[in-house]
């Protein structure tokens, strides 16, 4: 499935927020925050999401999908910045 998101808040160099316009979640609001540290930049994420199926959705499966999203991003950042 292809995602379409829109940046709602842009606050360089501190971060930005985006929301899903089209994708697998009923709600996906994602805030990215950046902080300077001695070794570079730390990235903090806060995601508010709602899945189809509500409380009947398989929680462990959904959590695995969300973890995979951030694991993929972490790997891509390592590749791009090395």
MOPAC internal coordinates of N, CA, C and O (Angstrom, degrees):
PM7 1SCF
backbone

  N    0.0000 0     0.00 0     0.00 0    0    0    0
  C    1.4475 1     0.00 0     0.00 0    1    0    0
  C    1.5238 1   108.59 1     0.00 0    2    1    0
  O    1.2310 1   120.59 1   -42.87 1    3    2    1
  N    1.2929 1   116.49 1   137.13 1    3    2    1
  C    1.4572 1   121.37 1   177.48 1    5    3    2
  C    1.5170 1   108.97 1   -91.38 1    6    5    3
  O    1.2310 1   121.63 1   -40.08 1    7    6    5
  N    1.3096 1   114.48 1   139.92 1    7    6    5
  C    1.4561 1   121.37 1   179.15 1    9    7    6
  C    1.5164 1   109.27 1   -99.33 1   10    9    7
  O    1.2310 1   121.28 1   -30.03 1   11   10    9
  N    1.3088 1   115.16 1   149.97 1   11   10    9
  C    1.4592 1   121.60 1   168.99 1   13   11   10
  C    1.5205 1   105.90 1  -130.91 1   14   13   11
  O    1.2310 1   120.91 1   -58.15 1   15   14   13
  N    1.3203 1   115.86 1   121.85 1   15   14   13
  C    1.4592 1   120.35 1   179.05 1   17   15   14
  C    1.5212 1   109.36 1  -123.32 1   18   17   15
  O    1.2310 1   121.15 1   -18.76 1   19   18   17
  N    1.3053 1   115.40 1   161.24 1   19   18   17
  C    1.4573 1   121.98 1   178.66 1   21   19   18
  C    1.5268 1   108.30 1  -129.59 1   22   21   19
  O    1.2310 1   120.90 1   -48.53 1   23   22   21
  N    1.3231 1   115.89 1   131.47 1   23   22   21
  C    1.4606 1   119.64 1   175.77 1   25   23   22
  C    1.5264 1   107.76 1   -76.21 1   26   25   23
  O    1.2310 1   121.08 1   -56.75 1   27   26   25
  N    1.3165 1   115.55 1   123.25 1   27   26   25
  C    1.4675 1   121.18 1  -178.01 1   29   27   26
  C    1.5192 1   112.09 1   -98.79 1   30   29   27
  O    1.2310 1   120.72 1   150.40 1   31   30   29
  N    1.3188 1   116.23 1   -29.60 1   31   30   29
  C    1.4554 1   120.60 1  -176.66 1   33   31   30
  C    1.5167 1   107.41 1  -138.88 1   34   33   31
  O    1.2310 1   120.36 1   -48.54 1   35   34   33
  N    1.3349 1   116.91 1   131.46 1   35   34   33
  C    1.4712 1   122.29 1  -177.90 1   37   35   34
  C    1.5120 1   107.29 1  -128.82 1   38   37   35
  O    1.2310 1   120.41 1   -67.14 1   39   38   37
  N    1.3334 1   116.82 1   112.86 1   39   38   37
  C    1.4613 1   120.97 1  -176.23 1   41   39   38
  C    1.5326 1   111.00 1  -133.41 1   42   41   39
  O    1.2310 1   120.12 1  -115.59 1   43   42   41
  N    1.3327 1   117.37 1    64.41 1   43   42   41
  C    1.4612 1   118.91 1  -179.38 1   45   43   42
  C    1.5275 1   110.60 1   -64.94 1   46   45   43
  O    1.2310 1   119.05 1   -36.39 1   47   46   45
  N    1.2916 1   119.41 1   143.61 1   47   46   45
  C    1.4689 1   128.68 1    -0.10 1   49   47   46
  C    1.5170 1   112.65 1   -94.10 1   50   49   47
  O    1.2310 1   119.98 1  -164.58 1   51   50   49
  N    1.3214 1   117.64 1    15.42 1   51   50   49
  C    1.4663 1   121.03 1  -173.66 1   53   51   50
  C    1.5279 1   114.24 1   -83.42 1   54   53   51
  O    1.2310 1   119.86 1   151.17 1   55   54   53
  N    1.3267 1   117.88 1   -28.83 1   55   54   53
  C    1.4533 1   118.39 1   179.26 1   57   55   54
  C    1.5106 1   113.68 1   155.27 1   58   57   55
  O    1.2310 1   121.73 1    10.67 1   59   58   57
  N    1.3195 1   114.30 1  -169.33 1   59   58   57
  C    1.4634 1   121.17 1   177.69 1   61   59   58
  C    1.5184 1   108.90 1  -160.40 1   62   61   59
  O    1.2310 1   121.02 1   -14.02 1   63   62   61
  N    1.3307 1   115.65 1   165.98 1   63   62   61
  C    1.4641 1   122.24 1   178.05 1   65   63   62
  C    1.5188 1   109.06 1  -129.22 1   66   65   63
  O    1.2310 1   120.98 1   -36.64 1   67   66   65
  N    1.3074 1   115.73 1   143.36 1   67   66   65
  C    1.4582 1   120.08 1   176.23 1   69   67   66
  C    1.5177 1   109.74 1  -136.20 1   70   69   67
  O    1.2310 1   121.69 1   -18.77 1   71   70   69
  N    1.3284 1   114.37 1   161.23 1   71   70   69
  C    1.4594 1   120.05 1   176.94 1   73   71   70
  C    1.5176 1   108.49 1  -135.14 1   74   73   71
  O    1.2310 1   121.69 1   -30.56 1   75   74   73
  N    1.3138 1   114.36 1   149.44 1   75   74   73
  C    1.4573 1   120.91 1   179.04 1   77   75   74
  C    1.5167 1   109.69 1   -75.85 1   78   77   75
  O    1.2310 1   120.88 1   -49.62 1   79   78   77
  N    1.3345 1   115.93 1   130.38 1   79   78   77
  C    1.4604 1   121.27 1   171.30 1   81   79   78
  C    1.5252 1   110.42 1   -97.84 1   82   81   79
  O    1.2310 1   121.47 1   147.12 1   83   82   81
  N    1.3427 1   114.78 1   -32.88 1   83   82   81
  C    1.4686 1   120.52 1   177.47 1   85   83   82
  C    1.5203 1   107.19 1  -146.88 1   86   85   83
  O    1.2310 1   120.24 1   -45.70 1   87   86   85
  N    1.3104 1   117.14 1   134.30 1   87   86   85
  C    1.4544 1   120.60 1  -179.90 1   89   87   86
  C    1.5143 1   110.80 1   164.55 1   90   89   87
  O    1.2310 1   121.05 1    13.81 1   91   90   89
  N    1.3263 1   115.60 1  -166.19 1   91   90   89
  C    1.4664 1   119.51 1  -171.56 1   93   91   90
  C    1.5222 1   115.17 1   -79.94 1   94   93   91
  O    1.2310 1   119.60 1   168.43 1   95   94   93
  N    1.3232 1   118.36 1   -11.57 1   95   94   93
  C    1.4604 1   120.62 1  -174.49 1   97   95   94
  C    1.5234 1   110.70 1  -106.03 1   98   97   95
  O    1.2310 1   120.70 1   -29.70 1   99   98   97
  N    1.3152 1   116.27 1   150.30 1   99   98   97
  C    1.4647 1   119.91 1   174.42 1  101   99   98
  C    1.5226 1   109.63 1   -69.66 1  102  101   99
  O    1.2310 1   120.82 1   142.74 1  103  102  101
  N    1.3294 1   116.03 1   -37.26 1  103  102  101
  C    1.4719 1   123.26 1   177.17 1  105  103  102
  C    1.5172 1   107.13 1  -137.85 1  106  105  103
  O    1.2310 1   120.60 1   -44.38 1  107  106  105
  N    1.3190 1   116.46 1   135.62 1  107  106  105
  C    1.4741 1   122.28 1   173.33 1  109  107  106
  C    1.5208 1   106.85 1  -146.79 1  110  109  107
  O    1.2310 1   120.77 1   -75.45 1  111  110  109
  N    1.3157 1   116.13 1   104.55 1  111  110  109
  C    1.4626 1   122.75 1   177.14 1  113  111  110
  C    1.5189 1   106.75 1  -118.01 1  114  113  111
  O    1.2310 1   120.36 1   -59.47 1  115  114  113
  N    1.3177 1   116.91 1   120.53 1  115  114  113
  C    1.4660 1   121.82 1  -170.15 1  117  115  114
  C    1.5243 1   109.80 1  -127.64 1  118  117  115
  O    1.2310 1   121.14 1   -60.23 1  119  118  117
  N    1.3209 1   115.43 1   119.77 1  119  118  117
  C    1.4600 1   121.23 1   177.37 1  121  119  118
  C    1.5178 1   108.75 1  -107.87 1  122  121  119
  O    1.2310 1   120.87 1   -52.53 1  123  122  121
  N    1.3245 1   115.94 1   127.47 1  123  122  121
  C    1.4615 1   123.79 1   178.53 1  125  123  122
  C    1.5275 1   107.27 1  -108.24 1  126  125  123
  O    1.2310 1   120.29 1   -51.72 1  127  126  125
  N    1.3120 1   117.06 1   128.28 1  127  126  125
  C    1.4620 1   121.57 1   176.73 1  129  127  126
  C    1.5217 1   108.56 1  -124.47 1  130  129  127
  O    1.2310 1   120.65 1   -37.40 1  131  130  129
  N    1.3241 1   116.36 1   142.60 1  131  130  129
  C    1.4589 1   122.38 1  -179.03 1  133  131  130
  C    1.5161 1   109.26 1  -121.91 1  134  133  131
  O    1.2310 1   121.07 1   -41.20 1  135  134  133
  N    1.3205 1   115.55 1   138.80 1  135  134  133
  C    1.4636 1   120.58 1   179.75 1  137  135  134
  C    1.5261 1   108.75 1  -135.69 1  138  137  135
  O    1.2310 1   120.91 1   -46.78 1  139  138  137
  N    1.3285 1   115.87 1   133.22 1  139  138  137
  C    1.4563 1   120.64 1   175.39 1  141  139  138
  C    1.5195 1   109.31 1   -74.18 1  142  141  139
  O    1.2310 1   121.39 1   -46.19 1  143  142  141
  N    1.3238 1   114.94 1   133.81 1  143  142  141
  C    1.4642 1   122.18 1   174.67 1  145  143  142
  C    1.5238 1   107.45 1  -133.31 1  146  145  143
  O    1.2310 1   120.81 1   -12.16 1  147  146  145
  N    1.3105 1   116.05 1   167.84 1  147  146  145
  C    1.4631 1   120.33 1  -175.65 1  149  147  146
  C    1.5330 1   112.66 1   -56.07 1  150  149  147
  O    1.2310 1   120.21 1   146.75 1  151  150  149
  N    1.3237 1   117.20 1   -33.25 1  151  150  149
  C    1.4674 1   120.32 1  -176.95 1  153  151  150
  C    1.5285 1   113.69 1   -94.42 1  154  153  151
  O    1.2310 1   119.57 1  -177.51 1  155  154  153
  N    1.3230 1   118.43 1     2.49 1  155  154  153
  C    1.4666 1   120.82 1   179.89 1  157  155  154
  C    1.5135 1   112.20 1   143.88 1  158  157  155
  O    1.2310 1   120.94 1    56.18 1  159  158  157
  N    1.3129 1   115.81 1  -123.82 1  159  158  157
  C    1.4641 1   121.91 1  -178.41 1  161  159  158
  C    1.5152 1   109.95 1  -129.01 1  162  161  159
  O    1.2310 1   120.74 1   -47.38 1  163  162  161
  N    1.3205 1   116.19 1   132.62 1  163  162  161
  C    1.4604 1   120.78 1   171.97 1  165  163  162
  C    1.5152 1   108.39 1   -97.35 1  166  165  163
  O    1.2310 1   121.28 1   -36.24 1  167  166  165
  N    1.3244 1   115.15 1   143.76 1  167  166  165
  C    1.4575 1   121.97 1   178.80 1  169  167  166
  C    1.5239 1   108.05 1  -112.73 1  170  169  167
  O    1.2310 1   120.75 1   -52.10 1  171  170  169
  N    1.3121 1   116.16 1   127.90 1  171  170  169
  C    1.4645 1   122.49 1   176.63 1  173  171  170
  C    1.5224 1   107.69 1  -114.92 1  174  173  171
  O    1.2310 1   120.93 1   -42.93 1  175  174  173
  N    1.3108 1   115.83 1   137.07 1  175  174  173
  C    1.4548 1   121.00 1   179.15 1  177  175  174
  C    1.5106 1   110.02 1  -124.22 1  178  177  175
  O    1.2310 1   121.59 1   -37.97 1  179  178  177
  N    1.3222 1   114.57 1   142.03 1  179  178  177
  C    1.4470 1   121.39 1   170.87 1  181  179  178
  C    1.5137 1   105.78 1  -131.41 1  182  181  179
  O    1.2310 1   120.79 1   -55.73 1  183  182  181
  N    1.3237 1   116.09 1   124.27 1  183  182  181
  C    1.4653 1   120.82 1  -178.86 1  185  183  182
  C    1.5106 1   109.20 1  -124.46 1  186  185  183
  O    1.2310 1   121.52 1   -49.78 1  187  186  185
  N    1.3052 1   114.69 1   130.22 1  187  186  185
  C    1.4621 1   121.30 1   171.02 1  189  187  186
  C    1.5183 1   106.00 1  -112.68 1  190  189  187
  O    1.2310 1   120.42 1   -57.95 1  191  190  189
  N    1.3133 1   116.81 1   122.05 1  191  190  189
  C    1.4609 1   118.86 1  -178.05 1  193  191  190
  C    1.5191 1   110.41 1  -140.64 1  194  193  191
  O    1.2310 1   121.77 1   -21.50 1  195  194  193
  N    1.3143 1   114.22 1   158.50 1  195  194  193
  C    1.4647 1   122.55 1   175.10 1  197  195  194
  C    1.5235 1   106.59 1  -134.76 1  198  197  195
  O    1.2310 1   120.89 1   -44.47 1  199  198  197
  N    1.3018 1   115.90 1   135.53 1  199  198  197
  C    1.4557 1   120.30 1  -176.85 1  201  199  198
  C    1.5201 1   110.53 1  -107.01 1  202  201  199
  O    1.2310 1   120.66 1   -24.84 1  203  202  201
  N    1.3362 1   116.35 1   155.16 1  203  202  201
  C    1.4610 1   118.59 1   171.99 1  205  203  202
  C    1.5249 1   109.20 1   -61.27 1  206  205  203
  O    1.2310 1   120.33 1   -36.25 1  207  206  205
  N    1.2902 1   116.97 1   143.75 1  207  206  205
  C    1.4581 1   121.05 1   179.35 1  209  207  206
  C    1.5160 1   113.42 1    99.72 1  210  209  207
  O    1.2310 1   120.69 1   167.17 1  211  210  209
  N    1.3516 1   116.29 1   -12.83 1  211  210  209
  C    1.4564 1   120.09 1   177.72 1  213  211  210
  C    1.5115 1   112.70 1    53.74 1  214  213  211
  O    1.2310 1   120.41 1    43.33 1  215  214  213
  N    1.3394 1   116.82 1  -136.67 1  215  214  213
  C    1.4626 1   120.04 1  -177.05 1  217  215  214
  C    1.5254 1   113.48 1   -66.17 1  218  217  215
  O    1.2310 1   120.02 1   166.58 1  219  218  217
  N    1.3277 1   117.57 1   -13.42 1  219  218  217
  C    1.4642 1   120.23 1   178.58 1  221  219  218
  C    1.5228 1   112.47 1   -85.47 1  222  221  219
  O    1.2310 1   120.05 1   171.34 1  223  222  221
  N    1.3291 1   117.50 1    -8.66 1  223  222  221
  C    1.4668 1   120.87 1   179.36 1  225  223  222
  C    1.5317 1   109.10 1   -65.19 1  226  225  223
  O    1.2310 1   120.58 1   -36.53 1  227  226  225
  N    1.3291 1   116.49 1   143.47 1  227  226  225
  C    1.4660 1   119.70 1  -179.99 1  229  227  226
  C    1.5340 1   110.95 1   -71.21 1  230  229  227
  O    1.2310 1   120.56 1   -77.19 1  231  230  229
  N    1.3142 1   116.54 1   102.81 1  231  230  229
  C    1.4662 1   123.24 1  -171.68 1  233  231  230
  C    1.5262 1   112.61 1   -56.16 1  234  233  231
  O    1.2310 1   120.01 1   134.09 1  235  234  233
  N    1.3113 1   117.58 1   -45.91 1  235  234  233
  C    1.4703 1   119.69 1  -177.99 1  237  235  234
  C    1.5214 1   111.70 1   -64.02 1  238  237  235
  O    1.2310 1   120.23 1   142.15 1  239  238  237
  N    1.3174 1   117.17 1   -37.85 1  239  238  237
  C    1.4604 1   121.09 1   178.83 1  241  239  238
  C    1.5259 1   110.42 1   -66.00 1  242  241  239
  O    1.2310 1   120.29 1   133.62 1  243  242  241
  N    1.3145 1   117.05 1   -46.38 1  243  242  241
  C    1.4712 1   121.18 1   179.21 1  245  243  242
  C    1.5225 1   109.83 1   -61.43 1  246  245  243
  O    1.2310 1   120.17 1   135.55 1  247  246  245
  N    1.3162 1   117.28 1   -44.45 1  247  246  245
  C    1.4707 1   121.15 1   179.24 1  249  247  246
  C    1.5220 1   110.77 1   -59.77 1  250  249  247
  O    1.2310 1   120.67 1   139.76 1  251  250  249
  N    1.3323 1   116.33 1   -40.24 1  251  250  249
  C    1.4667 1   120.18 1   177.98 1  253  251  250
  C    1.5334 1   110.86 1   -62.11 1  254  253  251
  O    1.2310 1   119.98 1   138.25 1  255  254  253
  N    1.3320 1   117.63 1   -41.75 1  255  254  253
  C    1.4637 1   120.39 1   178.61 1  257  255  254
  C    1.5252 1   111.03 1   -62.98 1  258  257  255
  O    1.2310 1   120.24 1   136.50 1  259  258  257
  N    1.3186 1   117.16 1   -43.50 1  259  258  257
  C    1.4702 1   120.85 1   179.41 1  261  259  258
  C    1.5294 1   109.50 1   -64.32 1  262  261  259
  O    1.2310 1   120.00 1   136.16 1  263  262  261
  N    1.3263 1   117.61 1   -43.84 1  263  262  261
  C    1.4658 1   120.53 1   177.54 1  265  263  262
  C    1.5268 1   111.09 1   -59.76 1  266  265  263
  O    1.2310 1   120.26 1   139.64 1  267  266  265
  N    1.3324 1   117.12 1   -40.36 1  267  266  265
  C    1.4684 1   120.54 1   179.69 1  269  267  266
  C    1.5202 1   111.89 1   -62.50 1  270  269  267
  O    1.2310 1   120.28 1   143.48 1  271  270  269
  N    1.3247 1   117.06 1   -36.52 1  271  270  269
  C    1.4711 1   120.72 1   177.89 1  273  271  270
  C    1.5220 1   109.96 1   -59.43 1  274  273  271
  O    1.2310 1   120.44 1   132.34 1  275  274  273
  N    1.3192 1   116.76 1   -47.66 1  275  274  273
  C    1.4607 1   120.06 1  -176.32 1  277  275  274
  C    1.5234 1   112.35 1   -77.64 1  278  277  275
  O    1.2310 1   119.75 1   149.34 1  279  278  277
  N    1.3238 1   118.09 1   -30.66 1  279  278  277
  C    1.4651 1   120.36 1   173.66 1  281  279  278
  C    1.5191 1   110.06 1   -63.66 1  282  281  279
  O    1.2310 1   120.22 1   137.25 1  283  282  281
  N    1.3316 1   117.18 1   -42.75 1  283  282  281
  C    1.4611 1   121.30 1   178.21 1  285  283  282
  C    1.5226 1   110.54 1   -61.35 1  286  285  283
  O    1.2310 1   120.37 1   134.23 1  287  286  285
  N    1.3162 1   116.89 1   -45.77 1  287  286  285
  C    1.4667 1   119.70 1  -179.80 1  289  287  286
  C    1.5214 1   111.12 1   -62.59 1  290  289  287
  O    1.2310 1   120.04 1   137.61 1  291  290  289
  N    1.3164 1   117.53 1   -42.39 1  291  290  289
  C    1.4638 1   120.59 1   179.33 1  293  291  290
  C    1.5309 1   110.50 1   -60.52 1  294  293  291
  O    1.2310 1   120.12 1   136.68 1  295  294  293
  N    1.3086 1   117.37 1   -43.32 1  295  294  293
  C    1.4616 1   120.77 1   179.24 1  297  295  294
  C    1.5278 1   111.24 1   -65.07 1  298  297  295
  O    1.2310 1   120.45 1   135.61 1  299  298  297
  N    1.3181 1   116.75 1   -44.39 1  299  298  297
  C    1.4766 1   120.29 1   178.92 1  301  299  298
  C    1.5226 1   110.67 1   -61.89 1  302  301  299
  O    1.2310 1   120.00 1   138.22 1  303  302  301
  N    1.3216 1   117.61 1   -41.78 1  303  302  301
  C    1.4717 1   119.67 1   177.72 1  305  303  302
  C    1.5231 1   110.74 1   -61.90 1  306  305  303
  O    1.2310 1   120.27 1   137.88 1  307  306  305
  N    1.3305 1   117.08 1   -42.12 1  307  306  305
  C    1.4755 1   119.87 1   177.10 1  309  307  306
  C    1.5232 1   110.44 1   -59.53 1  310  309  307
  O    1.2310 1   120.40 1   135.79 1  311  310  309
  N    1.3348 1   116.83 1   -44.21 1  311  310  309
  C    1.4592 1   120.82 1  -179.68 1  313  311  310
  C    1.5299 1   111.45 1   -64.51 1  314  313  311
  O    1.2310 1   120.59 1   134.94 1  315  314  313
  N    1.3156 1   116.48 1   -45.06 1  315  314  313
  C    1.4641 1   120.62 1  -176.51 1  317  315  314
  C    1.5155 1   113.19 1   -70.54 1  318  317  315
  O    1.2310 1   120.32 1   148.95 1  319  318  317
  N    1.3296 1   116.99 1   -31.05 1  319  318  317
  C    1.4560 1   120.38 1  -174.64 1  321  319  318
  C    1.5279 1   113.36 1   -98.08 1  322  321  319
  O    1.2310 1   120.16 1   178.45 1  323  322  321
  N    1.3295 1   117.30 1    -1.55 1  323  322  321
  C    1.4809 1   118.30 1  -179.96 1  325  323  322
  C    1.5142 1   111.47 1   -89.39 1  326  325  323
  O    1.2310 1   120.10 1   180.00 1  327  326  325

